[in-house]
Amino acid sequence: MTVKALRYYDEQGLLTPSARGGNGYRYYSEGDYEKGRLIALLRELDFSIAEIRDVLQSDDYQADLPAFLQEKKGIIAQRIRRERALLQKIDAC
């Protein structure tokens, strides 16, 4: 994850460092690292910042993650169906 991404996620309240040094450096714990990996995965899976926030605000986001992934899968499947319908309309022209 880039420094720019870390700063952005901090600004968004998604990944706050465990500590800051006198030099302004951000220090992350092992738990922060795991949360950062999850955020990176969710971004790769096309989750928006708002969707990631919803996941992380869940009482037990690790246990609830499969449900969030299933919901996203449904959204992607719907988008694919819509795009296929558009392709069919284009082909019909």
Biopython code that builds the backbone (N, CA, C, O; Angstrom):
import numpy as np
from Bio.PDB.StructureBuilder import StructureBuilder

atoms = [
    (1, "MET", "N", (0.854, -1.171, 0.000)),
    (1, "MET", "CA", (0.000, 0.000, 0.000)),
    (1, "MET", "C", (0.898, 1.231, 0.000)),
    (1, "MET", "O", (1.903, 1.285, 0.710)),
    (2, "THR", "N", (0.531, 2.191, -0.786)),
    (2, "THR", "CA", (1.349, 3.392, -0.899)),
    (2, "THR", "C", (1.126, 4.317, 0.303)),
    (2, "THR", "O", (0.130, 4.204, 1.018)),
    (3, "VAL", "N", (2.063, 5.221, 0.501)),
    (3, "VAL", "CA", (1.936, 6.223, 1.563)),
    (3, "VAL", "C", (0.703, 7.085, 1.305)),
    (3, "VAL", "O", (-0.022, 7.446, 2.232)),
    (4, "LYS", "N", (0.479, 7.406, 0.039)),
    (4, "LYS", "CA", (-0.690, 8.210, -0.324)),
    (4, "LYS", "C", (-1.974, 7.490, 0.072)),
    (4, "LYS", "O", (-2.895, 8.109, 0.605)),
    (5, "ALA", "N", (-2.038, 6.176, -0.188)),
    (5, "ALA", "CA", (-3.221, 5.394, 0.173)),
    (5, "ALA", "C", (-3.394, 5.355, 1.691)),
    (5, "ALA", "O", (-4.508, 5.506, 2.194)),
    (6, "LEU", "N", (-2.303, 5.154, 2.416)),
    (6, "LEU", "CA", (-2.380, 5.131, 3.882)),
    (6, "LEU", "C", (-2.920, 6.447, 4.421)),
    (6, "LEU", "O", (-3.761, 6.457, 5.320)),
    (7, "ARG", "N", (-2.441, 7.547, 3.877)),
    (7, "ARG", "CA", (-2.928, 8.867, 4.319)),
    (7, "ARG", "C", (-4.415, 9.021, 4.010)),
    (7, "ARG", "O", (-5.191, 9.506, 4.833)),
    (8, "TYR", "N", (-4.791, 8.597, 2.809)),
    (8, "TYR", "CA", (-6.200, 8.714, 2.402)),
    (8, "TYR", "C", (-7.100, 7.888, 3.308)),
    (8, "TYR", "O", (-8.136, 8.374, 3.762)),
    (9, "TYR", "N", (-6.717, 6.650, 3.575)),
    (9, "TYR", "CA", (-7.537, 5.797, 4.429)),
    (9, "TYR", "C", (-7.587, 6.344, 5.855)),
    (9, "TYR", "O", (-8.594, 6.186, 6.545)),
    (10, "ASP", "N", (-6.519, 6.978, 6.293)),
    (10, "ASP", "CA", (-6.523, 7.630, 7.602)),
    (10, "ASP", "C", (-7.510, 8.799, 7.591)),
    (10, "ASP", "O", (-8.297, 8.957, 8.525)),
    (11, "GLU", "N", (-7.470, 9.618, 6.536)),
    (11, "GLU", "CA", (-8.391, 10.752, 6.416)),
    (11, "GLU", "C", (-9.851, 10.288, 6.388)),
    (11, "GLU", "O", (-10.739, 10.962, 6.911)),
    (12, "GLN", "N", (-10.081, 9.136, 5.775)),
    (12, "GLN", "CA", (-11.431, 8.589, 5.668)),
    (12, "GLN", "C", (-11.867, 7.854, 6.935)),
    (12, "GLN", "O", (-13.019, 7.434, 7.043)),
    (13, "GLY", "N", (-10.955, 7.698, 7.889)),
    (13, "GLY", "CA", (-11.274, 7.026, 9.136)),
    (13, "GLY", "C", (-11.311, 5.513, 9.021)),
    (13, "GLY", "O", (-11.869, 4.839, 9.886)),
    (14, "LEU", "N", (-10.718, 4.969, 7.952)),
    (14, "LEU", "CA", (-10.736, 3.524, 7.747)),
    (14, "LEU", "C", (-9.550, 2.823, 8.394)),
    (14, "LEU", "O", (-9.683, 1.705, 8.893)),
    (15, "LEU", "N", (-8.408, 3.466, 8.389)),
    (15, "LEU", "CA", (-7.191, 2.839, 8.898)),
    (15, "LEU", "C", (-6.377, 3.882, 9.647)),
    (15, "LEU", "O", (-5.524, 4.560, 9.074)),
    (16, "THR", "N", (-6.651, 3.992, 10.906)),
    (16, "THR", "CA", (-5.958, 4.957, 11.750)),
    (16, "THR", "C", (-4.734, 4.289, 12.359)),
    (16, "THR", "O", (-4.837, 3.193, 12.910)),
    (17, "PRO", "N", (-3.578, 4.936, 12.266)),
    (17, "PRO", "CA", (-2.377, 4.322, 12.848)),
    (17, "PRO", "C", (-2.495, 4.209, 14.365)),
    (17, "PRO", "O", (-3.161, 5.011, 15.019)),
    (18, "SER", "N", (-1.834, 3.197, 14.900)),
    (18, "SER", "CA", (-1.854, 2.983, 16.349)),
    (18, "SER", "C", (-1.092, 4.070, 17.083)),
    (18, "SER", "O", (-1.416, 4.397, 18.224)),
    (19, "ALA", "N", (-0.083, 4.631, 16.434)),
    (19, "ALA", "CA", (0.727, 5.673, 17.076)),
    (19, "ALA", "C", (1.321, 6.576, 16.006)),
    (19, "ALA", "O", (1.375, 6.237, 14.824)),
    (20, "ARG", "N", (1.761, 7.734, 16.466)),
    (20, "ARG", "CA", (2.485, 8.679, 15.600)),
    (20, "ARG", "C", (3.754, 9.079, 16.314)),
    (20, "ARG", "O", (3.762, 9.342, 17.517)),
    (21, "GLY", "N", (4.817, 9.119, 15.551)),
    (21, "GLY", "CA", (6.092, 9.544, 16.105)),
    (21, "GLY", "C", (6.186, 11.054, 16.146)),
    (21, "GLY", "O", (5.380, 11.755, 15.534)),
    (22, "GLY", "N", (7.160, 11.544, 16.859)),
    (22, "GLY", "CA", (7.398, 12.977, 16.931)),
    (22, "GLY", "C", (7.726, 13.559, 15.561)),
    (22, "GLY", "O", (7.554, 14.754, 15.322)),
    (23, "ASN", "N", (8.194, 12.707, 14.678)),
    (23, "ASN", "CA", (8.531, 13.126, 13.324)),
    (23, "ASN", "C", (7.318, 13.110, 12.389)),
    (23, "ASN", "O", (7.444, 13.426, 11.206)),
    (24, "GLY", "N", (6.143, 12.744, 12.917)),
    (24, "GLY", "CA", (4.929, 12.697, 12.114)),
    (24, "GLY", "C", (4.691, 11.360, 11.436)),
    (24, "GLY", "O", (3.664, 11.172, 10.785)),
    (25, "TYR", "N", (5.617, 10.436, 11.577)),
    (25, "TYR", "CA", (5.454, 9.117, 10.967)),
    (25, "TYR", "C", (4.281, 8.395, 11.607)),
    (25, "TYR", "O", (4.014, 8.540, 12.800)),
    (26, "ARG", "N", (3.597, 7.623, 10.798)),
    (26, "ARG", "CA", (2.500, 6.796, 11.283)),
    (26, "ARG", "C", (3.051, 5.406, 11.597)),
    (26, "ARG", "O", (3.827, 4.848, 10.821)),
    (27, "TYR", "N", (2.651, 4.861, 12.723)),
    (27, "TYR", "CA", (3.078, 3.514, 13.108)),
    (27, "TYR", "C", (1.843, 2.634, 13.231)),
    (27, "TYR", "O", (0.854, 2.997, 13.867)),
    (28, "TYR", "N", (1.932, 1.471, 12.606)),
    (28, "TYR", "CA", (0.793, 0.565, 12.542)),
    (28, "TYR", "C", (1.096, -0.719, 13.292)),
    (28, "TYR", "O", (2.213, -1.234, 13.246)),
    (29, "SER", "N", (0.088, -1.226, 13.983)),
    (29, "SER", "CA", (0.210, -2.493, 14.705)),
    (29, "SER", "C", (-0.052, -3.657, 13.740)),
    (29, "SER", "O", (-0.406, -3.450, 12.580)),
    (30, "GLU", "N", (0.127, -4.863, 14.237)),
    (30, "GLU", "CA", (-0.177, -6.050, 13.430)),
    (30, "GLU", "C", (-1.663, -6.068, 13.052)),
    (30, "GLU", "O", (-2.019, -6.436, 11.933)),
    (31, "GLY", "N", (-2.520, -5.673, 13.987)),
    (31, "GLY", "CA", (-3.951, -5.592, 13.699)),
    (31, "GLY", "C", (-4.259, -4.558, 12.622)),
    (31, "GLY", "O", (-5.111, -4.778, 11.761)),
    (32, "ASP", "N", (-3.556, -3.429, 12.679)),
    (32, "ASP", "CA", (-3.716, -2.397, 11.651)),
    (32, "ASP", "C", (-3.292, -2.940, 10.290)),
    (32, "ASP", "O", (-3.929, -2.677, 9.270)),
    (33, "TYR", "N", (-2.196, -3.705, 10.300)),
    (33, "TYR", "CA", (-1.690, -4.301, 9.068)),
    (33, "TYR", "C", (-2.742, -5.224, 8.456)),
    (33, "TYR", "O", (-2.980, -5.182, 7.249)),
    (34, "GLU", "N", (-3.365, -6.048, 9.279)),
    (34, "GLU", "CA", (-4.400, -6.969, 8.786)),
    (34, "GLU", "C", (-5.601, -6.194, 8.253)),
    (34, "GLU", "O", (-6.175, -6.556, 7.226)),
    (35, "LYS", "N", (-5.976, -5.132, 8.954)),
    (35, "LYS", "CA", (-7.084, -4.303, 8.486)),
    (35, "LYS", "C", (-6.720, -3.655, 7.152)),
    (35, "LYS", "O", (-7.560, -3.563, 6.257)),
    (36, "GLY", "N", (-5.489, -3.212, 7.017)),
    (36, "GLY", "CA", (-5.020, -2.636, 5.760)),
    (36, "GLY", "C", (-5.071, -3.638, 4.618)),
    (36, "GLY", "O", (-5.440, -3.294, 3.495)),
    (37, "ARG", "N", (-4.701, -4.876, 4.909)),
    (37, "ARG", "CA", (-4.776, -5.924, 3.883)),
    (37, "ARG", "C", (-6.220, -6.151, 3.456)),
    (37, "ARG", "O", (-6.496, -6.339, 2.271)),
    (38, "LEU", "N", (-7.144, -6.133, 4.418)),
    (38, "LEU", "CA", (-8.558, -6.295, 4.098)),
    (38, "LEU", "C", (-9.043, -5.136, 3.235)),
    (38, "LEU", "O", (-9.747, -5.350, 2.248)),
    (39, "ILE", "N", (-8.677, -3.924, 3.595)),
    (39, "ILE", "CA", (-9.075, -2.753, 2.814)),
    (39, "ILE", "C", (-8.557, -2.879, 1.383)),
    (39, "ILE", "O", (-9.295, -2.622, 0.432)),
    (40, "ALA", "N", (-7.299, -3.270, 1.227)),
    (40, "ALA", "CA", (-6.719, -3.430, -0.109)),
    (40, "ALA", "C", (-7.477, -4.493, -0.904)),
    (40, "ALA", "O", (-7.738, -4.311, -2.093)),
    (41, "LEU", "N", (-7.826, -5.590, -0.258)),
    (41, "LEU", "CA", (-8.584, -6.646, -0.936)),
    (41, "LEU", "C", (-9.953, -6.131, -1.366)),
    (41, "LEU", "O", (-10.379, -6.365, -2.497)),
    (42, "LEU", "N", (-10.638, -5.435, -0.474)),
    (42, "LEU", "CA", (-11.967, -4.930, -0.796)),
    (42, "LEU", "C", (-11.916, -3.911, -1.927)),
    (42, "LEU", "O", (-12.807, -3.886, -2.775)),
    (43, "ARG", "N", (-10.888, -3.074, -1.950)),
    (43, "ARG", "CA", (-10.734, -2.120, -3.060)),
    (43, "ARG", "C", (-10.512, -2.874, -4.365)),
    (43, "ARG", "O", (-11.056, -2.503, -5.406)),
    (44, "GLU", "N", (-9.708, -3.935, -4.304)),
    (44, "GLU", "CA", (-9.458, -4.762, -5.486)),
    (44, "GLU", "C", (-10.756, -5.400, -5.983)),
    (44, "GLU", "O", (-10.926, -5.614, -7.184)),
    (45, "LEU", "N", (-11.665, -5.702, -5.065)),
    (45, "LEU", "CA", (-12.955, -6.295, -5.406)),
    (45, "LEU", "C", (-13.997, -5.231, -5.746)),
    (45, "LEU", "O", (-15.187, -5.533, -5.828)),
    (46, "ASP", "N", (-13.557, -3.990, -5.943)),
    (46, "ASP", "CA", (-14.398, -2.875, -6.379)),
    (46, "ASP", "C", (-15.372, -2.385, -5.314)),
    (46, "ASP", "O", (-16.424, -1.839, -5.647)),
    (47, "PHE", "N", (-15.038, -2.571, -4.039)),
    (47, "PHE", "CA", (-15.841, -1.981, -2.971)),
    (47, "PHE", "C", (-15.531, -0.490, -2.921)),
    (47, "PHE", "O", (-14.372, -0.087, -3.022)),
    (48, "SER", "N", (-16.553, 0.310, -2.768)),
    (48, "SER", "CA", (-16.358, 1.747, -2.605)),
    (48, "SER", "C", (-15.870, 2.031, -1.180)),
    (48, "SER", "O", (-15.907, 1.155, -0.317)),
    (49, "ILE", "N", (-15.423, 3.241, -0.952)),
    (49, "ILE", "CA", (-15.001, 3.642, 0.395)),
    (49, "ILE", "C", (-16.178, 3.515, 1.362)),
    (49, "ILE", "O", (-16.007, 3.066, 2.495)),
    (50, "ALA", "N", (-17.370, 3.910, 0.914)),
    (50, "ALA", "CA", (-18.557, 3.806, 1.777)),
    (50, "ALA", "C", (-18.857, 2.346, 2.108)),
    (50, "ALA", "O", (-19.207, 2.029, 3.244)),
    (51, "GLU", "N", (-18.723, 1.459, 1.129)),
    (51, "GLU", "CA", (-18.968, 0.039, 1.375)),
    (51, "GLU", "C", (-17.933, -0.539, 2.343)),
    (51, "GLU", "O", (-18.265, -1.346, 3.212)),
    (52, "ILE", "N", (-16.684, -0.120, 2.183)),
    (52, "ILE", "CA", (-15.628, -0.582, 3.092)),
    (52, "ILE", "C", (-15.910, -0.083, 4.499)),
    (52, "ILE", "O", (-15.722, -0.811, 5.473)),
    (53, "ARG", "N", (-16.357, 1.145, 4.601)),
    (53, "ARG", "CA", (-16.704, 1.702, 5.918)),
    (53, "ARG", "C", (-17.805, 0.867, 6.562)),
    (53, "ARG", "O", (-17.749, 0.577, 7.757)),
    (54, "ASP", "N", (-18.811, 0.480, 5.766)),
    (54, "ASP", "CA", (-19.887, -0.366, 6.289)),
    (54, "ASP", "C", (-19.343, -1.692, 6.807)),
    (54, "ASP", "O", (-19.746, -2.159, 7.872)),
    (55, "VAL", "N", (-18.424, -2.298, 6.052)),
    (55, "VAL", "CA", (-17.829, -3.565, 6.488)),
    (55, "VAL", "C", (-17.106, -3.365, 7.812)),
    (55, "VAL", "O", (-17.315, -4.122, 8.760)),
    (56, "LEU", "N", (-16.262, -2.354, 7.874)),
    (56, "LEU", "CA", (-15.434, -2.145, 9.065)),
    (56, "LEU", "C", (-16.241, -1.707, 10.281)),
    (56, "LEU", "O", (-15.804, -1.910, 11.414)),
    (57, "GLN", "N", (-17.402, -1.114, 10.068)),
    (57, "GLN", "CA", (-18.230, -0.680, 11.189)),
    (57, "GLN", "C", (-19.108, -1.802, 11.730)),
    (57, "GLN", "O", (-19.788, -1.634, 12.742)),
    (58, "SER", "N", (-19.090, -2.942, 11.053)),
    (58, "SER", "CA", (-19.831, -4.104, 11.534)),
    (58, "SER", "C", (-19.257, -4.527, 12.886)),
    (58, "SER", "O", (-18.056, -4.395, 13.123)),
    (59, "ASP", "N", (-20.109, -5.029, 13.760)),
    (59, "ASP", "CA", (-19.660, -5.451, 15.091)),
    (59, "ASP", "C", (-18.529, -6.470, 15.019)),
    (59, "ASP", "O", (-17.570, -6.401, 15.788)),
    (60, "ASP", "N", (-18.647, -7.411, 14.097)),
    (60, "ASP", "CA", (-17.612, -8.437, 13.920)),
    (60, "ASP", "C", (-17.391, -8.593, 12.424)),
    (60, "ASP", "O", (-17.885, -9.535, 11.805)),
    (61, "TYR", "N", (-16.639, -7.650, 11.847)),
    (61, "TYR", "CA", (-16.527, -7.606, 10.389)),
    (61, "TYR", "C", (-15.884, -8.854, 9.807)),
    (61, "TYR", "O", (-16.163, -9.207, 8.661)),
    (62, "GLN", "N", (-15.041, -9.522, 10.557)),
    (62, "GLN", "CA", (-14.441, -10.745, 10.026)),
    (62, "GLN", "C", (-15.493, -11.844, 9.878)),
    (62, "GLN", "O", (-15.470, -12.594, 8.902)),
    (63, "ALA", "N", (-16.399, -11.944, 10.824)),
    (63, "ALA", "CA", (-17.467, -12.942, 10.746)),
    (63, "ALA", "C", (-18.516, -12.546, 9.714)),
    (63, "ALA", "O", (-19.109, -13.409, 9.068)),
    (64, "ASP", "N", (-18.748, -11.236, 9.557)),
    (64, "ASP", "CA", (-19.770, -10.745, 8.636)),
    (64, "ASP", "C", (-19.267, -10.606, 7.201)),
    (64, "ASP", "O", (-20.061, -10.374, 6.288)),
    (65, "LEU", "N", (-17.964, -10.743, 6.995)),
    (65, "LEU", "CA", (-17.380, -10.534, 5.667)),
    (65, "LEU", "C", (-18.026, -11.398, 4.585)),
    (65, "LEU", "O", (-18.296, -10.881, 3.501)),
    (66, "PRO", "N", (-18.290, -12.697, 4.822)),
    (66, "PRO", "CA", (-18.930, -13.494, 3.761)),
    (66, "PRO", "C", (-20.260, -12.904, 3.282)),
    (66, "PRO", "O", (-20.563, -12.956, 2.090)),
    (67, "ALA", "N", (-21.043, -12.353, 4.185)),
    (67, "ALA", "CA", (-22.319, -11.754, 3.793)),
    (67, "ALA", "C", (-22.094, -10.515, 2.928)),
    (67, "ALA", "O", (-22.797, -10.315, 1.937)),
    (68, "PHE", "N", (-21.125, -9.690, 3.293)),
    (68, "PHE", "CA", (-20.805, -8.513, 2.488)),
    (68, "PHE", "C", (-20.321, -8.928, 1.103)),
    (68, "PHE", "O", (-20.673, -8.300, 0.105)),
    (69, "LEU", "N", (-19.511, -9.988, 1.042)),
    (69, "LEU", "CA", (-19.006, -10.470, -0.248)),
    (69, "LEU", "C", (-20.135, -11.019, -1.110)),
    (69, "LEU", "O", (-20.155, -10.792, -2.320)),
    (70, "GLN", "N", (-21.064, -11.731, -0.510)),
    (70, "GLN", "CA", (-22.208, -12.251, -1.264)),
    (70, "GLN", "C", (-23.057, -11.111, -1.825)),
    (70, "GLN", "O", (-23.524, -11.170, -2.963)),
    (71, "GLU", "N", (-23.247, -10.082, -1.015)),
    (71, "GLU", "CA", (-24.018, -8.929, -1.481)),
    (71, "GLU", "C", (-23.315, -8.275, -2.670)),
    (71, "GLU", "O", (-23.959, -7.926, -3.659)),
    (72, "LYS", "N", (-22.005, -8.112, -2.574)),
    (72, "LYS", "CA", (-21.241, -7.508, -3.665)),
    (72, "LYS", "C", (-21.311, -8.388, -4.907)),
    (72, "LYS", "O", (-21.421, -7.885, -6.026)),
    (73, "LYS", "N", (-21.245, -9.690, -4.709)),
    (73, "LYS", "CA", (-21.331, -10.627, -5.825)),
    (73, "LYS", "C", (-22.659, -10.442, -6.567)),
    (73, "LYS", "O", (-22.696, -10.451, -7.798)),
    (74, "GLY", "N", (-23.733, -10.276, -5.819)),
    (74, "GLY", "CA", (-25.041, -10.044, -6.431)),
    (74, "GLY", "C", (-25.075, -8.756, -7.235)),
    (74, "GLY", "O", (-25.650, -8.711, -8.322)),
    (75, "ILE", "N", (-24.463, -7.715, -6.706)),
    (75, "ILE", "CA", (-24.412, -6.425, -7.400)),
    (75, "ILE", "C", (-23.623, -6.562, -8.701)),
    (75, "ILE", "O", (-24.029, -6.033, -9.735)),
    (76, "ILE", "N", (-22.504, -7.266, -8.647)),
    (76, "ILE", "CA", (-21.678, -7.461, -9.845)),
    (76, "ILE", "C", (-22.436, -8.288, -10.876)),
    (76, "ILE", "O", (-22.401, -7.971, -12.065)),
    (77, "ALA", "N", (-23.122, -9.344, -10.440)),
    (77, "ALA", "CA", (-23.893, -10.182, -11.359)),
    (77, "ALA", "C", (-24.986, -9.366, -12.052)),
    (77, "ALA", "O", (-25.235, -9.533, -13.246)),
    (78, "GLN", "N", (-25.632, -8.487, -11.291)),
    (78, "GLN", "CA", (-26.665, -7.626, -11.869)),
    (78, "GLN", "C", (-26.053, -6.679, -12.903)),
    (78, "GLN", "O", (-26.631, -6.454, -13.966)),
    (79, "ARG", "N", (-24.888, -6.130, -12.586)),
    (79, "ARG", "CA", (-24.203, -5.228, -13.518)),
    (79, "ARG", "C", (-23.842, -5.970, -14.805)),
    (79, "ARG", "O", (-23.978, -5.424, -15.899)),
    (80, "ILE", "N", (-23.382, -7.217, -14.670)),
    (80, "ILE", "CA", (-23.031, -8.022, -15.843)),
    (80, "ILE", "C", (-24.264, -8.258, -16.712)),
    (80, "ILE", "O", (-24.198, -8.139, -17.936)),
    (81, "ARG", "N", (-25.390, -8.594, -16.075)),
    (81, "ARG", "CA", (-26.629, -8.803, -16.837)),
    (81, "ARG", "C", (-27.024, -7.533, -17.593)),
    (81, "ARG", "O", (-27.430, -7.594, -18.754)),
    (82, "ARG", "N", (-26.905, -6.402, -16.936)),
    (82, "ARG", "CA", (-27.251, -5.120, -17.566)),
    (82, "ARG", "C", (-26.331, -4.838, -18.754)),
    (82, "ARG", "O", (-26.790, -4.402, -19.809)),
    (83, "GLU", "N", (-25.032, -5.088, -18.577)),
    (83, "GLU", "CA", (-24.072, -4.858, -19.656)),
    (83, "GLU", "C", (-24.327, -5.799, -20.830)),
    (83, "GLU", "O", (-24.225, -5.391, -21.987)),
    (84, "ARG", "N", (-24.658, -7.054, -20.539)),
    (84, "ARG", "CA", (-24.982, -8.013, -21.614)),
    (84, "ARG", "C", (-26.215, -7.552, -22.395)),
    (84, "ARG", "O", (-26.257, -7.657, -23.621)),
    (85, "ALA", "N", (-27.208, -7.048, -21.683)),
    (85, "ALA", "CA", (-28.407, -6.545, -22.353)),
    (85, "ALA", "C", (-28.059, -5.375, -23.267)),
    (85, "ALA", "O", (-28.598, -5.261, -24.368)),
    (86, "LEU", "N", (-27.160, -4.508, -22.813)),
    (86, "LEU", "CA", (-26.727, -3.392, -23.658)),
    (86, "LEU", "C", (-26.005, -3.898, -24.899)),
    (86, "LEU", "O", (-26.212, -3.377, -25.995)),
    (87, "LEU", "N", (-25.163, -4.907, -24.734)),
    (87, "LEU", "CA", (-24.466, -5.480, -25.886)),
    (87, "LEU", "C", (-25.454, -6.063, -26.891)),
    (87, "LEU", "O", (-25.278, -5.915, -28.101)),
    (88, "GLN", "N", (-26.484, -6.722, -26.391)),
    (88, "GLN", "CA", (-27.500, -7.282, -27.283)),
    (88, "GLN", "C", (-28.237, -6.176, -28.038)),
    (88, "GLN", "O", (-28.542, -6.334, -29.220)),
    (89, "LYS", "N", (-28.521, -5.077, -27.375)),
    (89, "LYS", "CA", (-29.184, -3.949, -28.046)),
    (89, "LYS", "C", (-28.291, -3.366, -29.123)),
    (89, "LYS", "O", (-28.761, -3.018, -30.206)),
    (90, "ILE", "N", (-27.007, -3.258, -28.828)),
    (90, "ILE", "CA", (-26.064, -2.737, -29.820)),
    (90, "ILE", "C", (-26.013, -3.669, -31.027)),
    (90, "ILE", "O", (-26.036, -3.211, -32.169)),
    (91, "ASP", "N", (-25.943, -4.975, -30.775)),
    (91, "ASP", "CA", (-25.891, -5.947, -31.863)),
    (91, "ASP", "C", (-27.154, -5.911, -32.718)),
    (91, "ASP", "O", (-27.102, -6.196, -33.915)),
    (92, "ALA", "N", (-28.285, -5.564, -32.113)),
    (92, "ALA", "CA", (-29.553, -5.524, -32.827)),
    (92, "ALA", "C", (-29.668, -4.295, -33.733)),
    (92, "ALA", "O", (-30.525, -4.254, -34.616)),
    (93, "CYS", "N", (-28.822, -3.313, -33.519)),
    (93, "CYS", "CA", (-28.893, -2.070, -34.322)),
    (93, "CYS", "C", (-28.344, -2.265, -35.724)),
    (93, "CYS", "O", (-28.332, -1.325, -36.519)),
]
sb = StructureBuilder()
sb.init_structure("model")
sb.init_model(0)
sb.init_chain("A")
sb.init_seg("    ")
for serial, (resi, resn, name, xyz) in enumerate(atoms, 1):
    if name == "N":
        sb.init_residue(resn, " ", resi, " ")
    sb.init_atom(name, np.array(xyz, "f"), 0.0, 1.0, " ", f" {name:<3s}", serial, name[0])
structure = sb.get_structure()
